[in-house]
Amino acid sequence: MTRRFDAFWAVFAREVRGAARSRTYLLLGFALTLVVFGLAQAGDGPSAGYIPTVVDVLLVVEVLVPAVAFAVGYRSIADDEIRGTLDVLATYPLPPWVYVAGVYAGRAVALLSVVLVPLVVLGAVVAVSAGPATTVFATHRGVDSPLLYVRFLALTAAFACTALAIAVAISALADSRRRAILLALVGLLVVVVGADVTVLRALTGGLVDADLGILLGLSPASAYRGLVFETVLYVAFSERAGFVSVPVAGIGLLGWSVASLLVATLAIMGRRA
Amino acid sequence: MTDAYLRATGVSRTFGDVTALADVSVEIPGGSVVALIGPNGSGKTTLLRILCGLLSPSDGDVSYEGPPATRPLGYLPQAPTFRPGYTTAETAAFYARLVDDDPTELLERVGLGAVPDRPVEALSGGMTRLLGIAQALAGDPPVMALDEPASGLDPVMSRRVFDILEALADGGRAVVVTSHDLPLVERAADRIVVLDRGSVVVADTPAALRERTGGPLHETFTSLVEADDTVSIRTEATR
Protein backbone atom coordinates (compact mmCIF):
# COMPACT_ATOMS: atom_id res chain seq x y z
CA MET A 1 0.00 0.00 0.00
CA THR A 2 2.84 2.37 0.89
CA ARG A 3 4.58 1.62 -2.40
CA ARG A 4 1.38 2.30 -4.31
CA PHE A 5 0.91 5.54 -2.45
CA ASP A 6 4.53 6.51 -3.18
CA ALA A 7 3.95 5.71 -6.85
CA PHE A 8 0.73 7.74 -6.84
CA TRP A 9 2.52 10.62 -5.15
CA ALA A 10 5.37 10.52 -7.67
CA VAL A 11 2.93 10.84 -10.58
CA PHE A 12 0.82 13.42 -8.75
CA ALA A 13 3.85 15.55 -7.83
CA ARG A 14 5.12 15.42 -11.41
CA GLU A 15 1.80 16.73 -12.71
CA VAL A 16 1.55 19.50 -10.11
CA ARG A 17 5.15 20.57 -10.69
CA GLY A 18 4.59 20.65 -14.44
CA ALA A 19 1.45 22.75 -14.02
CA ALA A 20 3.16 25.14 -11.63
CA ARG A 21 5.84 25.81 -14.24
CA SER A 22 3.43 26.20 -17.14
CA ARG A 23 2.65 29.70 -18.34
CA THR A 24 -0.31 28.29 -20.24
CA TYR A 25 -2.21 27.66 -17.03
CA LEU A 26 -1.40 31.18 -15.87
CA LEU A 27 -2.75 32.52 -19.14
CA LEU A 28 -5.90 30.41 -18.81
CA GLY A 29 -6.47 31.72 -15.30
CA PHE A 30 -5.93 35.28 -16.47
CA ALA A 31 -8.36 34.87 -19.37
CA LEU A 32 -10.99 33.32 -17.10
CA THR A 33 -10.56 36.16 -14.62
CA LEU A 34 -11.09 38.76 -17.34
CA VAL A 35 -14.22 37.03 -18.60
CA VAL A 36 -15.95 36.47 -15.25
CA PHE A 37 -15.08 39.94 -13.97
CA GLY A 38 -16.19 41.51 -17.24
CA LEU A 39 -19.52 39.72 -17.10
CA ALA A 40 -20.07 40.42 -13.44
CA GLN A 41 -19.32 44.10 -13.92
CA ALA A 42 -21.56 44.28 -16.97
CA GLY A 43 -24.42 42.74 -15.01
CA ASP A 44 -23.61 44.83 -11.93
CA GLY A 45 -23.90 41.66 -9.87
CA PRO A 46 -21.16 42.34 -7.30
CA SER A 47 -22.86 45.46 -6.00
CA ALA A 48 -26.19 43.61 -5.77
CA GLY A 49 -24.90 40.51 -3.95
CA TYR A 50 -23.73 36.91 -4.34
CA ILE A 51 -26.83 35.51 -5.99
CA PRO A 52 -27.00 38.19 -8.70
CA THR A 53 -23.30 37.62 -9.33
CA VAL A 54 -23.85 33.88 -9.74
CA VAL A 55 -26.69 34.61 -12.15
CA ASP A 56 -24.37 36.92 -14.12
CA VAL A 57 -21.57 34.39 -14.54
CA LEU A 58 -23.39 31.03 -14.51
CA LEU A 59 -23.91 30.65 -18.24
CA VAL A 60 -20.33 31.48 -19.12
CA VAL A 61 -18.90 29.38 -16.29
CA GLU A 62 -20.97 26.47 -17.56
CA VAL A 63 -19.22 26.73 -20.94
CA LEU A 64 -15.77 27.95 -19.94
CA VAL A 65 -15.13 25.52 -17.09
CA PRO A 66 -15.34 22.41 -19.30
CA ALA A 67 -13.31 24.25 -21.95
CA VAL A 68 -10.55 24.93 -19.43
CA ALA A 69 -10.84 21.37 -18.08
CA PHE A 70 -10.32 19.97 -21.56
CA ALA A 71 -7.40 22.33 -22.17
CA VAL A 72 -5.79 21.06 -18.97
CA GLY A 73 -6.54 17.38 -19.54
CA TYR A 74 -6.59 16.57 -23.24
CA ARG A 75 -2.86 15.83 -23.43
CA SER A 76 -2.45 14.47 -19.92
CA ILE A 77 -2.05 10.84 -20.97
CA ALA A 78 -1.64 11.27 -24.74
CA ASP A 79 1.71 13.00 -24.23
CA ASP A 80 3.02 10.09 -22.17
CA GLU A 81 1.82 7.73 -24.88
CA ILE A 82 3.47 9.72 -27.68
CA ARG A 83 6.78 10.00 -25.80
CA GLY A 84 6.86 6.28 -25.07
CA THR A 85 6.64 6.99 -21.35
CA LEU A 86 3.67 4.64 -20.95
CA ASP A 87 5.80 1.77 -22.25
CA VAL A 88 8.54 2.62 -19.79
CA LEU A 89 6.10 3.00 -16.89
CA ALA A 90 4.61 -0.41 -17.73
CA THR A 91 7.89 -1.95 -16.55
CA TYR A 92 7.50 -0.33 -13.11
CA PRO A 93 5.33 -1.52 -10.23
CA LEU A 94 2.82 1.16 -11.13
CA PRO A 95 -0.69 -0.21 -11.71
CA PRO A 96 -2.59 1.65 -14.45
CA TRP A 97 -5.26 2.82 -12.02
CA VAL A 98 -2.63 4.36 -9.75
CA TYR A 99 -1.09 6.15 -12.73
CA VAL A 100 -4.48 7.45 -13.88
CA ALA A 101 -5.35 8.56 -10.35
CA GLY A 102 -2.04 10.41 -10.03
CA VAL A 103 -2.40 12.17 -13.37
CA TYR A 104 -6.02 13.06 -12.65
CA ALA A 105 -5.37 14.35 -9.13
CA GLY A 106 -2.38 16.41 -10.24
CA ARG A 107 -4.24 17.98 -13.15
CA ALA A 108 -7.25 18.56 -10.90
CA VAL A 109 -5.11 20.68 -8.60
CA ALA A 110 -4.01 22.75 -11.59
CA LEU A 111 -7.54 23.02 -12.96
CA LEU A 112 -9.12 24.00 -9.66
CA SER A 113 -6.46 26.66 -9.18
CA VAL A 114 -7.24 28.12 -12.60
CA VAL A 115 -11.02 27.96 -12.15
CA LEU A 116 -11.53 28.75 -8.48
CA VAL A 117 -9.04 31.56 -7.91
CA PRO A 118 -10.87 34.02 -10.20
CA LEU A 119 -14.24 33.04 -8.70
CA VAL A 120 -12.95 33.36 -5.14
CA VAL A 121 -11.55 36.80 -5.92
CA LEU A 122 -14.90 37.71 -7.48
CA GLY A 123 -16.58 36.56 -4.27
CA ALA A 124 -14.23 38.80 -2.28
CA VAL A 125 -15.19 41.73 -4.49
CA VAL A 126 -18.85 40.99 -3.80
CA ALA A 127 -18.11 40.88 -0.07
CA VAL A 128 -16.74 44.41 -0.09
CA SER A 129 -19.15 45.92 -2.59
CA ALA A 130 -22.53 44.22 -1.96
CA GLY A 131 -25.41 46.02 -0.32
CA PRO A 132 -26.64 45.53 3.27
CA ALA A 133 -29.19 42.87 2.24
CA THR A 134 -26.36 40.30 2.09
CA THR A 135 -26.01 38.24 5.27
CA VAL A 136 -23.91 35.28 6.27
CA PHE A 137 -26.81 32.81 6.56
CA ALA A 138 -29.70 32.65 4.15
CA THR A 139 -32.40 32.12 6.73
CA HIS A 140 -35.29 32.50 4.34
CA ARG A 141 -36.00 32.82 0.64
CA GLY A 142 -34.91 36.06 -0.97
CA VAL A 143 -31.91 36.48 1.35
CA ASP A 144 -28.43 36.53 -0.11
CA SER A 145 -25.47 34.85 1.60
CA PRO A 146 -21.75 34.15 1.07
CA LEU A 147 -22.44 30.54 2.04
CA LEU A 148 -24.58 30.22 -1.06
CA TYR A 149 -21.62 31.49 -3.06
CA VAL A 150 -19.38 28.92 -1.38
CA ARG A 151 -21.88 26.28 -2.44
CA PHE A 152 -21.65 27.63 -5.99
CA LEU A 153 -17.86 27.32 -5.82
CA ALA A 154 -18.10 23.73 -4.58
CA LEU A 155 -20.50 22.78 -7.38
CA THR A 156 -18.29 24.48 -9.94
CA ALA A 157 -15.30 22.53 -8.61
CA ALA A 158 -17.26 19.27 -8.90
CA PHE A 159 -18.31 20.11 -12.46
CA ALA A 160 -14.72 21.01 -13.37
CA CYS A 161 -13.45 17.71 -11.96
CA THR A 162 -16.09 15.78 -13.92
CA ALA A 163 -15.14 17.52 -17.16
CA LEU A 164 -11.47 16.85 -16.41
CA ALA A 165 -12.15 13.13 -15.88
CA ILE A 166 -13.81 13.00 -19.30
CA ALA A 167 -10.84 14.85 -20.82
CA VAL A 168 -8.39 12.41 -19.21
CA ALA A 169 -10.36 9.45 -20.60
CA ILE A 170 -10.30 10.99 -24.06
CA SER A 171 -6.58 11.61 -23.71
CA ALA A 172 -6.04 7.94 -22.88
CA LEU A 173 -7.88 6.94 -26.04
CA ALA A 174 -5.81 9.22 -28.30
CA ASP A 175 -2.59 7.92 -29.80
CA SER A 176 -1.43 11.16 -31.38
CA ARG A 177 -1.61 14.84 -30.58
CA ARG A 178 -3.86 15.55 -33.54
CA ARG A 179 -6.30 12.85 -32.49
CA ALA A 180 -6.17 14.14 -28.93
CA ILE A 181 -7.23 17.60 -30.14
CA LEU A 182 -10.02 16.23 -32.32
CA LEU A 183 -11.36 13.92 -29.62
CA ALA A 184 -11.16 16.73 -27.07
CA LEU A 185 -13.24 19.01 -29.29
CA VAL A 186 -15.84 16.28 -29.72
CA GLY A 187 -15.81 15.58 -26.00
CA LEU A 188 -16.21 19.25 -25.18
CA LEU A 189 -19.20 19.53 -27.48
CA VAL A 190 -20.76 16.47 -25.87
CA VAL A 191 -20.25 17.86 -22.37
CA VAL A 192 -21.43 21.40 -23.12
CA VAL A 193 -24.41 20.74 -25.40
CA GLY A 194 -24.41 17.22 -26.77
CA ALA A 195 -25.78 15.43 -23.75
CA ASP A 196 -28.50 18.04 -23.24
CA VAL A 197 -29.55 17.86 -26.86
CA THR A 198 -29.63 14.06 -26.72
CA VAL A 199 -31.85 14.11 -23.64
CA LEU A 200 -34.24 16.64 -25.14
CA ARG A 201 -34.33 14.79 -28.47
CA ALA A 202 -35.10 11.56 -26.64
CA LEU A 203 -37.94 13.22 -24.79
CA THR A 204 -39.47 15.11 -27.70
CA GLY A 205 -39.08 12.13 -29.99
CA GLY A 206 -40.92 9.96 -27.51
CA LEU A 207 -37.99 7.59 -27.26
CA VAL A 208 -38.14 7.58 -23.50
CA ASP A 209 -40.93 8.20 -21.05
CA ALA A 210 -39.16 9.60 -18.05
CA ASP A 211 -39.11 12.65 -15.84
CA LEU A 212 -37.18 15.52 -17.45
CA GLY A 213 -35.55 16.39 -14.13
CA ILE A 214 -34.09 12.90 -13.88
CA LEU A 215 -32.88 12.73 -17.46
CA LEU A 216 -31.26 16.16 -17.33
CA GLY A 217 -29.38 15.02 -14.23
CA LEU A 218 -27.59 12.52 -16.41
CA SER A 219 -26.06 15.23 -18.59
CA PRO A 220 -22.98 16.82 -16.93
CA ALA A 221 -23.78 20.42 -17.90
CA SER A 222 -27.46 20.09 -17.00
CA ALA A 223 -26.62 18.36 -13.75
CA TYR A 224 -24.33 21.23 -12.79
CA ARG A 225 -26.79 23.89 -13.91
CA GLY A 226 -29.61 22.12 -12.12
CA LEU A 227 -27.65 21.75 -8.91
CA VAL A 228 -26.81 25.46 -8.96
CA PHE A 229 -30.47 26.29 -9.47
CA GLU A 230 -31.67 23.88 -6.80
CA THR A 231 -29.11 24.58 -4.10
CA VAL A 232 -27.87 28.14 -4.74
CA LEU A 233 -30.38 30.15 -6.73
CA TYR A 234 -33.40 28.57 -5.03
CA VAL A 235 -33.58 31.56 -2.66
CA ALA A 236 -34.60 33.70 -5.61
CA PHE A 237 -37.64 31.52 -6.31
CA SER A 238 -40.83 31.45 -4.33
CA GLU A 239 -41.04 27.67 -4.76
CA ARG A 240 -38.66 24.82 -5.55
CA ALA A 241 -37.22 25.32 -9.04
CA GLY A 242 -37.71 21.64 -9.97
CA PHE A 243 -35.16 22.00 -12.71
CA VAL A 244 -33.38 18.74 -11.96
CA SER A 245 -33.46 15.89 -9.48
CA VAL A 246 -30.70 16.79 -7.00
CA PRO A 247 -29.71 13.19 -6.09
CA VAL A 248 -29.70 12.14 -9.75
CA ALA A 249 -27.63 15.18 -10.73
CA GLY A 250 -25.11 14.49 -7.95
CA ILE A 251 -24.88 10.82 -8.89
CA GLY A 252 -24.71 11.86 -12.54
CA LEU A 253 -21.61 14.00 -12.05
CA LEU A 254 -19.98 11.33 -9.90
CA GLY A 255 -20.92 8.61 -12.37
CA TRP A 256 -19.41 10.48 -15.32
CA SER A 257 -16.20 10.99 -13.33
CA VAL A 258 -15.85 7.39 -12.18
CA ALA A 259 -16.81 5.95 -15.56
CA SER A 260 -14.35 8.24 -17.36
CA LEU A 261 -11.45 7.33 -15.08
CA LEU A 262 -12.35 3.67 -15.52
CA VAL A 263 -12.25 4.11 -19.30
CA ALA A 264 -8.82 5.75 -19.01
CA THR A 265 -7.53 2.87 -16.88
CA LEU A 266 -8.92 0.24 -19.25
CA ALA A 267 -7.46 2.06 -22.25
CA ILE A 268 -4.00 1.89 -20.69
CA MET A 269 -4.43 -1.73 -19.67
CA GLY A 270 -5.52 -2.58 -23.22
CA ARG A 271 -2.35 -1.21 -24.81
CA ARG A 272 -0.63 -4.61 -24.64
CA ALA A 273 -3.03 -6.26 -27.05
CA MET B 1 26.78 -17.93 -18.21
CA THR B 2 23.97 -18.71 -15.77
CA ASP B 3 20.39 -19.90 -16.12
CA ALA B 4 17.90 -18.05 -18.26
CA TYR B 5 16.33 -15.02 -16.60
CA LEU B 6 13.92 -14.48 -19.44
CA ARG B 7 12.60 -17.09 -21.81
CA ALA B 8 10.40 -16.82 -24.90
CA THR B 9 8.96 -20.08 -26.18
CA GLY B 10 7.33 -20.49 -29.59
CA VAL B 11 6.40 -16.82 -29.76
CA SER B 12 4.42 -15.63 -32.78
CA ARG B 13 2.90 -12.26 -33.43
CA THR B 14 0.68 -11.09 -36.23
CA PHE B 15 -0.66 -7.64 -37.06
CA GLY B 16 -3.70 -8.24 -39.20
CA ASP B 17 -2.49 -10.47 -42.02
CA VAL B 18 1.16 -9.51 -41.51
CA THR B 19 3.28 -11.97 -39.57
CA ALA B 20 5.88 -10.06 -37.58
CA LEU B 21 7.20 -13.05 -35.62
CA ALA B 22 6.80 -16.75 -36.26
CA ASP B 23 7.60 -19.40 -33.67
CA VAL B 24 10.52 -17.61 -32.08
CA SER B 25 12.22 -19.11 -29.05
CA VAL B 26 15.03 -17.31 -27.25
CA GLU B 27 16.44 -17.25 -23.77
CA ILE B 28 18.26 -14.43 -22.02
CA PRO B 29 20.65 -15.82 -19.40
CA GLY B 30 21.87 -13.84 -16.42
CA GLY B 31 25.37 -12.39 -16.65
CA SER B 32 25.32 -12.11 -20.42
CA VAL B 33 24.52 -9.78 -23.28
CA VAL B 34 22.19 -11.21 -25.92
CA ALA B 35 21.98 -9.14 -29.10
CA LEU B 36 19.03 -9.32 -31.49
CA ILE B 37 20.17 -8.33 -34.96
CA GLY B 38 18.51 -8.39 -38.35
CA PRO B 39 17.41 -6.17 -41.19
CA ASN B 40 14.80 -3.46 -40.73
CA GLY B 41 11.41 -5.07 -40.24
CA SER B 42 12.86 -8.42 -39.20
CA GLY B 43 10.93 -8.34 -35.91
CA LYS B 44 13.63 -7.24 -33.46
CA THR B 45 11.63 -4.50 -31.79
CA THR B 46 8.46 -6.59 -31.79
CA LEU B 47 10.33 -9.43 -30.08
CA LEU B 48 11.89 -7.05 -27.56
CA ARG B 49 8.50 -5.54 -26.75
CA ILE B 50 7.02 -9.00 -26.27
CA LEU B 51 9.94 -9.97 -24.03
CA CYS B 52 9.26 -6.84 -21.98
CA GLY B 53 5.56 -7.61 -21.67
CA LEU B 54 4.63 -4.47 -23.61
CA LEU B 55 3.01 -6.47 -26.38
CA SER B 56 1.08 -9.72 -26.13
CA PRO B 57 2.22 -12.57 -28.35
CA SER B 58 -0.40 -14.01 -30.68
CA ASP B 59 0.94 -17.43 -29.75
CA GLY B 60 3.60 -18.84 -27.42
CA ASP B 61 4.62 -17.40 -24.10
CA VAL B 62 7.29 -15.43 -22.28
CA SER B 63 8.36 -16.24 -18.74
CA TYR B 64 10.53 -14.39 -16.27
CA GLU B 65 12.72 -16.89 -14.42
CA GLY B 66 15.18 -14.54 -12.75
CA PRO B 67 15.51 -13.71 -9.06
CA PRO B 68 12.56 -12.06 -7.27
CA ALA B 69 12.67 -8.32 -7.83
CA THR B 70 10.54 -5.23 -7.27
CA ARG B 71 11.01 -4.43 -10.93
CA PRO B 72 12.08 -7.53 -12.85
CA LEU B 73 12.80 -5.76 -16.10
CA GLY B 74 14.22 -2.40 -17.10
CA TYR B 75 13.41 -1.05 -20.56
CA LEU B 76 15.02 1.55 -22.78
CA PRO B 77 12.86 2.50 -25.78
CA GLN B 78 14.37 3.18 -29.18
CA ALA B 79 14.09 6.95 -28.87
CA PRO B 80 13.69 7.84 -25.21
CA THR B 81 11.97 11.17 -24.72
CA PHE B 82 11.43 12.87 -21.43
CA ARG B 83 8.89 15.43 -20.34
CA PRO B 84 10.32 18.88 -21.06
CA GLY B 85 10.62 21.45 -18.31
CA TYR B 86 12.29 19.08 -15.88
CA THR B 87 15.94 18.71 -15.02
CA THR B 88 17.98 15.54 -15.31
CA ALA B 89 17.84 15.07 -11.54
CA GLU B 90 14.08 15.64 -11.37
CA THR B 91 13.49 13.15 -14.15
CA ALA B 92 15.67 10.53 -12.47
CA ALA B 93 13.96 11.28 -9.15
CA PHE B 94 10.54 10.63 -10.67
CA TYR B 95 11.48 7.15 -11.85
CA ALA B 96 13.55 6.40 -8.74
CA ARG B 97 10.63 7.25 -6.49
CA LEU B 98 8.47 4.63 -8.20
CA VAL B 99 10.85 1.92 -6.96
CA ASP B 100 12.40 3.60 -3.92
CA ASP B 101 15.82 4.04 -5.53
CA ASP B 102 18.46 6.76 -5.21
CA PRO B 103 18.31 9.15 -8.22
CA THR B 104 21.77 10.59 -7.57
CA GLU B 105 23.31 7.13 -7.68
CA LEU B 106 21.42 6.30 -10.88
CA LEU B 107 22.85 9.37 -12.60
CA GLU B 108 26.34 8.62 -11.30
CA ARG B 109 26.20 5.09 -12.71
CA VAL B 110 25.67 6.32 -16.25
CA GLY B 111 28.02 9.28 -16.00
CA LEU B 112 25.42 12.03 -15.72
CA GLY B 113 26.25 12.94 -12.13
CA ALA B 114 27.80 16.21 -13.25
CA VAL B 115 24.69 17.57 -14.96
CA PRO B 116 21.84 17.14 -12.47
CA ASP B 117 20.42 20.62 -13.09
CA ARG B 118 20.45 20.50 -16.86
CA PRO B 119 16.97 20.57 -18.45
CA VAL B 120 16.26 17.34 -20.30
CA GLU B 121 15.54 19.24 -23.51
CA ALA B 122 19.10 20.62 -23.36
CA LEU B 123 20.70 17.17 -23.22
CA SER B 124 22.50 15.84 -26.29
CA GLY B 125 21.19 12.70 -27.98
CA GLY B 126 23.81 10.61 -26.22
CA MET B 127 23.08 12.09 -22.82
CA THR B 128 19.36 11.55 -23.34
CA ARG B 129 20.14 7.91 -24.07
CA LEU B 130 22.24 7.71 -20.90
CA LEU B 131 19.38 9.21 -18.91
CA GLY B 132 17.18 6.54 -20.47
CA ILE B 133 19.59 3.88 -19.26
CA ALA B 134 19.58 5.45 -15.79
CA GLN B 135 15.80 5.20 -15.84
CA ALA B 136 16.02 1.56 -16.97
CA LEU B 137 18.36 0.83 -14.05
CA ALA B 138 15.93 2.19 -11.46
CA GLY B 139 14.91 -0.52 -9.02
CA ASP B 140 17.91 -2.67 -9.91
CA PRO B 141 16.09 -4.95 -12.39
CA PRO B 142 17.79 -8.30 -13.11
CA VAL B 143 16.90 -8.02 -16.81
CA MET B 144 17.71 -5.03 -19.00
CA ALA B 145 16.06 -4.69 -22.41
CA LEU B 146 17.37 -1.98 -24.69
CA ASP B 147 16.04 -1.11 -28.12
CA GLU B 148 18.84 0.15 -30.36
CA PRO B 149 20.60 2.05 -27.58
CA ALA B 150 23.38 3.29 -29.87
CA SER B 151 21.39 4.38 -32.92
CA GLY B 152 22.13 7.93 -33.97
CA LEU B 153 25.03 8.32 -31.57
CA ASP B 154 28.62 9.15 -32.43
CA PRO B 155 31.14 6.27 -32.18
CA VAL B 156 32.49 7.40 -28.80
CA MET B 157 29.05 7.63 -27.23
CA SER B 158 27.96 4.36 -28.86
CA ARG B 159 30.97 2.63 -27.38
CA ARG B 160 30.24 4.17 -23.99
CA VAL B 161 26.68 2.88 -24.08
CA PHE B 162 27.85 -0.64 -24.94
CA ASP B 163 30.52 -0.45 -22.24
CA ILE B 164 27.73 0.19 -19.75
CA LEU B 165 25.82 -2.82 -21.09
CA GLU B 166 28.87 -5.04 -20.73
CA ALA B 167 29.39 -3.80 -17.18
CA LEU B 168 25.77 -4.57 -16.37
CA ALA B 169 26.16 -8.12 -17.65
CA ASP B 170 29.43 -8.50 -15.74
CA GLY B 171 27.43 -7.51 -12.66
CA GLY B 172 25.13 -10.50 -13.20
CA ARG B 173 22.28 -8.91 -15.14
CA ALA B 174 20.70 -10.41 -18.20
CA VAL B 175 20.95 -7.87 -21.00
CA VAL B 176 19.02 -8.11 -24.24
CA VAL B 177 19.68 -5.49 -26.86
CA THR B 178 18.64 -4.82 -30.45
CA SER B 179 21.19 -3.10 -32.64
CA HIS B 180 22.40 -2.44 -36.16
CA ASP B 181 25.90 -1.62 -34.95
CA LEU B 182 27.50 -4.94 -35.78
CA PRO B 183 31.10 -4.12 -34.69
CA LEU B 184 29.85 -3.12 -31.23
CA VAL B 185 27.55 -6.13 -31.06
CA GLU B 186 30.42 -8.39 -32.05
CA ARG B 187 32.55 -6.93 -29.27
CA ALA B 188 29.95 -6.80 -26.48
CA ALA B 189 27.52 -9.66 -27.06
CA ASP B 190 27.92 -13.10 -25.56
CA ARG B 191 25.26 -14.44 -27.87
CA ILE B 192 23.74 -13.14 -31.08
CA VAL B 193 20.28 -13.97 -32.36
CA VAL B 194 19.88 -13.22 -36.06
CA LEU B 195 16.28 -12.52 -37.09
CA ASP B 196 14.96 -12.31 -40.60
CA ARG B 197 11.32 -11.98 -41.64
CA GLY B 198 10.14 -12.72 -38.15
CA SER B 199 12.08 -15.93 -37.68
CA VAL B 200 15.32 -16.82 -35.95
CA VAL B 201 17.85 -17.60 -38.66
CA VAL B 202 20.60 -18.53 -36.27
CA ALA B 203 21.55 -17.98 -32.63
CA ASP B 204 25.15 -18.44 -31.60
CA THR B 205 28.23 -16.79 -30.12
CA PRO B 206 29.97 -14.03 -32.12
CA ALA B 207 32.99 -16.30 -32.63
CA ALA B 208 30.89 -19.14 -34.00
CA LEU B 209 29.06 -16.77 -36.35
CA ARG B 210 32.34 -15.32 -37.62
CA GLU B 211 33.60 -18.80 -38.39
CA ARG B 212 30.74 -19.33 -40.83
CA THR B 213 32.31 -17.00 -43.37
CA GLY B 214 35.74 -16.53 -41.88
CA GLY B 215 35.28 -12.75 -42.01
CA PRO B 216 33.83 -10.11 -39.70
CA LEU B 217 30.29 -10.41 -38.39
CA HIS B 218 28.72 -8.24 -41.09
CA GLU B 219 29.80 -10.73 -43.75
CA THR B 220 28.07 -13.53 -41.91
CA PHE B 221 25.08 -11.28 -41.37
CA THR B 222 24.86 -10.45 -45.08
CA SER B 223 25.08 -14.10 -46.03
CA LEU B 224 22.33 -15.05 -43.58
CA VAL B 225 19.63 -12.53 -44.34
CA GLU B 226 17.87 -11.95 -47.59
CA ALA B 227 17.25 -8.50 -48.96
CA ASP B 228 13.63 -8.15 -49.96
CA ASP B 229 11.14 -5.36 -50.58
CA THR B 230 8.66 -6.88 -48.14
CA VAL B 231 10.94 -5.78 -45.35
CA SER B 232 9.78 -2.18 -45.51
CA ILE B 233 6.15 -3.26 -45.40
CA ARG B 234 6.80 -5.24 -42.27
CA THR B 235 8.57 -2.33 -40.70
CA GLU B 236 5.48 -0.20 -40.99
CA ALA B 237 3.26 -2.93 -39.69
CA THR B 238 5.33 -3.79 -36.66
CA ARG B 239 5.58 -0.27 -35.31
Interface residues (C-beta under 8 A of the other chain):
Chain A: R3 D6 A7 W9 A10 R14 R17 G18 R21 S22 D79 R83 G84 T85 D87 V88 L89 A90 T91 Y92 P93 L94 R271 R272 A273
Chain B: R49 C52 G53 L54 L55 S56 T70 R71 L73 G74 Y75 P77 Q78 A79 P80 T81 F82 R83 G85 Y86 E90 F94 Y95 R97 L98 V99 D100 Q135 A136 A138 G139 P141
